[in-house]
Amino acid sequence: MSRIDLALVEAFVLIARSGSLTKAESLSGVSKATLSRQLTRLEELLGAQLLLRSPRRISLTEAGHAFLVRGEGLLD
């Protein structure tokens, strides 16, 4: 069983709060490709889709909303 790395949680929270991979990239200095891979890995580990992606923005799924609350708690 794999553990969820806090870097994955940080990436998700940043993406969710900023509303886009582009904004998250500029805030973090981490490439969109890396952030996308981290997000995909987190979703694989959780077995749930957290975000709905479109060319211009992202939106949280129900699971994404729930995990955002937990993720923010973990990072506090």
C-alpha positions as protocol buffer text, in pm:
chain_id: "A"
residue {
  index: 1
  type: MET
  ca { x: 0 y: 0 z: 0 }
}
residue {
  index: 2
  type: SER
  ca { x: 137 y: 342 z: -97 }
}
residue {
  index: 3
  type: ARG
  ca { x: 133 y: 642 z: 130 }
}
residue {
  index: 4
  type: ILE
  ca { x: 19 y: 984 z: 24 }
}
residue {
  index: 5
  type: ASP
  ca { x: 311 y: 1225 z: 21 }
}
residue {
  index: 6
  type: LEU
  ca { x: 243 y: 1574 z: 159 }
}
residue {
  index: 7
  type: ALA
  ca { x: 384 y: 1720 z: -164 }
}
residue {
  index: 8
  type: LEU
  ca { x: 88 y: 1564 z: -347 }
}
residue {
  index: 9
  type: VAL
  ca { x: -153 y: 1719 z: -99 }
}
residue {
  index: 10
  type: GLU
  ca { x: 17 y: 2057 z: -130 }
}
residue {
  index: 11
  type: ALA
  ca { x: -5 y: 2042 z: -509 }
}
residue {
  index: 12
  type: PHE
  ca { x: -375 y: 1955 z: -498 }
}
residue {
  index: 13
  type: VAL
  ca { x: -460 y: 2229 z: -248 }
}
residue {
  index: 14
  type: LEU
  ca { x: -269 y: 2487 z: -454 }
}
residue {
  index: 15
  type: ILE
  ca { x: -442 y: 2382 z: -776 }
}
residue {
  index: 16
  type: ALA
  ca { x: -785 y: 2375 z: -610 }
}
residue {
  index: 17
  type: ARG
  ca { x: -740 y: 2715 z: -444 }
}
residue {
  index: 18
  type: SER
  ca { x: -601 y: 2884 z: -755 }
}
residue {
  index: 19
  type: GLY
  ca { x: -856 y: 2734 z: -994 }
}
residue {
  index: 20
  type: SER
  ca { x: -608 y: 2644 z: -1267 }
}
residue {
  index: 21
  type: LEU
  ca { x: -283 y: 2466 z: -1334 }
}
residue {
  index: 22
  type: THR
  ca { x: -141 y: 2781 z: -1496 }
}
residue {
  index: 23
  type: LYS
  ca { x: -204 y: 2991 z: -1185 }
}
residue {
  index: 24
  type: ALA
  ca { x: -74 y: 2712 z: -961 }
}
residue {
  index: 25
  type: GLU
  ca { x: 241 y: 2696 z: -1175 }
}
residue {
  index: 26
  type: SER
  ca { x: 307 y: 3068 z: -1140 }
}
residue {
  index: 27
  type: LEU
  ca { x: 243 y: 3060 z: -764 }
}
residue {
  index: 28
  type: SER
  ca { x: 460 y: 2757 z: -695 }
}
residue {
  index: 29
  type: GLY
  ca { x: 732 y: 2770 z: -958 }
}
residue {
  index: 30
  type: VAL
  ca { x: 656 y: 2404 z: -1034 }
}
residue {
  index: 31
  type: SER
  ca { x: 576 y: 2320 z: -1397 }
}
residue {
  index: 32
  type: LYS
  ca { x: 220 y: 2244 z: -1506 }
}
residue {
  index: 33
  type: ALA
  ca { x: 337 y: 1901 z: -1622 }
}
residue {
  index: 34
  type: THR
  ca { x: 473 y: 1818 z: -1277 }
}
residue {
  index: 35
  type: LEU
  ca { x: 162 y: 1949 z: -1102 }
}
residue {
  index: 36
  type: SER
  ca { x: -57 y: 1747 z: -1337 }
}
residue {
  index: 37
  type: ARG
  ca { x: 144 y: 1430 z: -1267 }
}
residue {
  index: 38
  type: GLN
  ca { x: 120 y: 1492 z: -892 }
}
residue {
  index: 39
  type: LEU
  ca { x: -255 y: 1539 z: -919 }
}
residue {
  index: 40
  type: THR
  ca { x: -295 y: 1222 z: -1125 }
}
residue {
  index: 41
  type: ARG
  ca { x: -85 y: 1027 z: -875 }
}
residue {
  index: 42
  type: LEU
  ca { x: -296 y: 1156 z: -583 }
}
residue {
  index: 43
  type: GLU
  ca { x: -618 y: 1060 z: -762 }
}
residue {
  index: 44
  type: GLU
  ca { x: -476 y: 713 z: -830 }
}
residue {
  index: 45
  type: LEU
  ca { x: -380 y: 668 z: -465 }
}
residue {
  index: 46
  type: LEU
  ca { x: -721 y: 784 z: -345 }
}
residue {
  index: 47
  type: GLY
  ca { x: -912 y: 596 z: -614 }
}
residue {
  index: 48
  type: ALA
  ca { x: -1123 y: 904 z: -687 }
}
residue {
  index: 49
  type: GLN
  ca { x: -1132 y: 1188 z: -936 }
}
residue {
  index: 50
  type: LEU
  ca { x: -1077 y: 1514 z: -748 }
}
residue {
  index: 51
  type: LEU
  ca { x: -1096 y: 1765 z: -1031 }
}
residue {
  index: 52
  type: LEU
  ca { x: -1277 y: 1810 z: -1360 }
}
residue {
  index: 53
  type: ARG
  ca { x: -1033 y: 1961 z: -1608 }
}
residue {
  index: 54
  type: SER
  ca { x: -1121 y: 2187 z: -1899 }
}
residue {
  index: 55
  type: PRO
  ca { x: -890 y: 2392 z: -2121 }
}
residue {
  index: 56
  type: ARG
  ca { x: -950 y: 2712 z: -1924 }
}
residue {
  index: 57
  type: ARG
  ca { x: -1017 y: 2603 z: -1567 }
}
residue {
  index: 58
  type: ILE
  ca { x: -1066 y: 2324 z: -1322 }
}
residue {
  index: 59
  type: SER
  ca { x: -1357 y: 2251 z: -1093 }
}
residue {
  index: 60
  type: LEU
  ca { x: -1376 y: 2031 z: -788 }
}
residue {
  index: 61
  type: THR
  ca { x: -1573 y: 1710 z: -784 }
}
residue {
  index: 62
  type: GLU
  ca { x: -1764 y: 1613 z: -471 }
}
residue {
  index: 63
  type: ALA
  ca { x: -1464 y: 1403 z: -367 }
}
residue {
  index: 64
  type: GLY
  ca { x: -1239 y: 1701 z: -444 }
}
residue {
  index: 65
  type: HIS
  ca { x: -1437 y: 1927 z: -211 }
}
residue {
  index: 66
  type: ALA
  ca { x: -1415 y: 1669 z: 67 }
}
residue {
  index: 67
  type: PHE
  ca { x: -1044 y: 1612 z: 16 }
}
residue {
  index: 68
  type: LEU
  ca { x: -971 y: 1986 z: 0 }
}
residue {
  index: 69
  type: VAL
  ca { x: -1104 y: 2024 z: 355 }
}
residue {
  index: 70
  type: ARG
  ca { x: -893 y: 1729 z: 473 }
}
residue {
  index: 71
  type: GLY
  ca { x: -587 y: 1843 z: 277 }
}
residue {
  index: 72
  type: GLU
  ca { x: -602 y: 2193 z: 420 }
}
residue {
  index: 73
  type: GLY
  ca { x: -629 y: 2040 z: 767 }
}
residue {
  index: 74
  type: LEU
  ca { x: -324 y: 1825 z: 706 }
}
residue {
  index: 75
  type: LEU
  ca { x: -121 y: 2124 z: 590 }
}
residue {
  index: 76
  type: ASP
  ca { x: -221 y: 2349 z: 883 }
}
